[in-house]
Amino acid sequence: MENNEEVTNDKRYLVENEPIIFSSRKEDLELLLSKMVEFGASGLFVMGNQPVWMSVNGRKVKVTEKTLSNEECEAILNTSYKSNSASSMVNSRTPLDYAYQYRDRLGTAHRFRVNAISATRNNSSSMTITFRLIQSIPPTIEELGIPEDIVKACRENDKGIIYVAGATGQGKSTTLAAIMRHILSQEDANINMVDVGAPIEYALDSIDWPNSFVTPIEVGRDIESFDRAVVNCMRMEPQIIQISESRDMETISASLDASKSGHAVYTTVHSGSVAETLRRVVNMFPFDGRSMIQLDVVESTKMIIAQKLLKTVDGKRTAVREYLNFDQNVREILWDTDNIAKAAAETVAKFGYPMSKDIQRVFDEGLISEKEYNKQMKEYEMEMSVIRR
């Protein structure tokens, strides 16, 4: 197995015929993106006063030998945004989130989620542009090893919220997309799904489902905010509303309303465990109204799934998950507790599937090393000990 230094300096990842200067030519940008597609990289990073880097199975590797100037970054940004105003907006402290698409020589379309933001490097103005590959067809639930308990709960969810939690880059959107693929591909599905994202992660609307259809709504282009998108979704007679991120009180509140009105809602949250997810969602609301919000959240939640990706012995990554199905018994435990995170952690250990159990599983199967196993177990126990205080 290659060590980190060998992978970082591997010449395979470098672009061929590297330009002396990266200009606003579309070909220069797509030269970089083609490397990302070739190696299935999860992210490509264009930064002023840095080489171009990408992330392959969690490892950071160089794509260019040369260091790009900030002017070269601006040219790449303007090309991908399709406007010379993009660099001016970023330099005036306005971050950009958008999508970019190109077709390769075989005519295959590749879509990317792009974020651009101003930065300061070596005490001078710079920027960082992050490209993330958007897949048209999600992987299957079998390919991702999603447990049947999770699949069953999602398949039977006709009213309620299912949260998929995890840090950035831990595969939340991919897991959710695989679940949606499974649901929409059923012969008796008959689903009208609205997919809200910024931008859309997977092009589910481009797939010919047996008897279902998907309407993508891109926040920032089709509508101004996530919460307004969710409110509007309820007028579109959907059976499923998928929200790529729930990161503010307004979006959570709109999701709760959608759930109460009989919709199945699926969304992601930036948190590391079932317990932390509940605490984060409830704590988004003002303190004086949290007791009522806690009732609403517990009543509306169908399942919480938390996941993270671990390094495997073959240099790739595998997902470990914990989850809790919200039946009446679980709800009664969580409705009135003064410490919802502590109660949730104890409930997962007793009635759910804790992440420590899944870490043990992948270790027993020989997927992760003893070093990785010990590290992950220690981190999990430390997190749980803090929550249980």
Buried (B, 14 or more C-beta within 10 A) or exposed (E): EEEEEEBBEBEEBBBEEBBEEBBBEEEBBBBBBBBBBEBEBBBBBBBBBBBBBBBBBBBBBBBBEEEBBBEBBBBBBBBBBEBEEBBEBBBEEEEBBBBBEBEEEEEEEBBBBBBBBBBEBEEEEBBBBBBBBBBBEBBEBEEBBBBEBBBEBBBEBEBBBBBBBBEEBBBBBBBBBBBBBBBBEBEEBEBBBBBBBBBBBBBBBEBEBEEBBBBBBBBBEBBEBBBBBBBBBBEEEBBBBBBBBBBEBBBBBBBBBBBEEEBBBBBBBBBBBBBBBBBBBBBBBEEEEBEEBBBBBBBBBBBBBBBBBBBBEEBBBBBBBBBBBBEEEBEEBBBEBEBBBBBBBBBBBEBBBBBBBBBBEBBEEEBBBEEBBEBBBEBBEEBBEEBBE
